[in-house]
């Protein structure tokens, strides 16, 4: 299928054989086409842009835009251990170190990871315009249609940046969850030219889904009763399914994270909380705990998990209704990345819908609110048939 040059490159990554999806995606990528790839979490997306870099001519630069520093740091460290010229460009660097990395990669090429916020800087734009940018990669590309008008607005800078380069680079976009209309939106925003679209199956046969709808009798103290019922069910789920590997428990908002964490600690579970209002250093410590402990439990908002590369997450629990079908699919997809059996359990009550709707409305952009409502509606539709959730998800993303 490929010329002989690919096999030494594969050996650099310690890989003997590509997966079928990787083979299909690499063919147009190595042919130089712009490519949009929707591939399940744990499907090996990073290799699809890392490996071609080793086959480029000297001085060629691959830019990788990804949303999380932890993901960027882990990938760069792994590449450096394998002798691949890679670095991370971010605001944590000193002025001199930032300038040194920028100068090095602009001249010598390699794999340079950065957040789109770096494109605000004139020195970055000027240096990259003078470099031989062979390839621009946007990982977690579903961020573009989901949050472009709210969180991470700088993702809007990537397309104009691509257009500003002296020569149009190859543009690769990767996501685990995106509808066909989302993919069209991504291609347009990234100024992709006749992109090859590869949509691989969403369903993960190794992840067993359980849906539990919680109801309580009577109207007095209904909220407290629902909270207590959910916590008791959560305890049952942990006792039954938490035997090996890591566990992630998602809650709709910060106060639920704090309440659930406190309750679990009172029952001697080794649990840590994670949410966007925590300071960066504390979030980093929690991420390190999750990646290094044998059987960690994280209680988190949806701020946790994007780009977290732990293969043995055996259990994902939603202690409340997710914000929409895209978020739900992303979050359950963090289980069982090693291909072994895993479980995802949803514990929700009808009243959770009001919490989610308030979260959606909190965004001031009308288009983002409209998208959020549609995703919530799609999730509710899928949950009406709790024994056919994967089927419903597949239908939504087809």
Secondary structure, 3 states (H helix, E strand, C coil): CCCCHHHHHHHHCCCCCCCHHHHHHHHHHHCCCCEEEECCCCCCCCHHHHHHHHHCCCCEEEEEECCCHHHHHHHHHHHHHCCCCEEEECCCCCHHHHHHHHHHHHHHCEEEEECHHHHHCHHHHHHHHHCEEEEEEECCCCHHHHHCCCCCHHHHHHHHHHHHCCCCCEEEEEECCCCHHHHHHHHHHCCCCCCEEEECCCCCCCEEEEEEECCCCCCCCHHHHHHHHHHHHHHHHHHHHCCCCEEEEECCCHHHHHHHHHHHHCCCCCEEEECCCCCHHHHHHHHHHHHHCCCCEEEECCCCCCCCCCCCEEEEEEECCCCCHHHHHHHHCCCCCCCCCEEEEEEECCCHHHHHHHHHHCCCCHHHHHHHHHHHHHHHHHHCCHHHHHHHHHHHHC
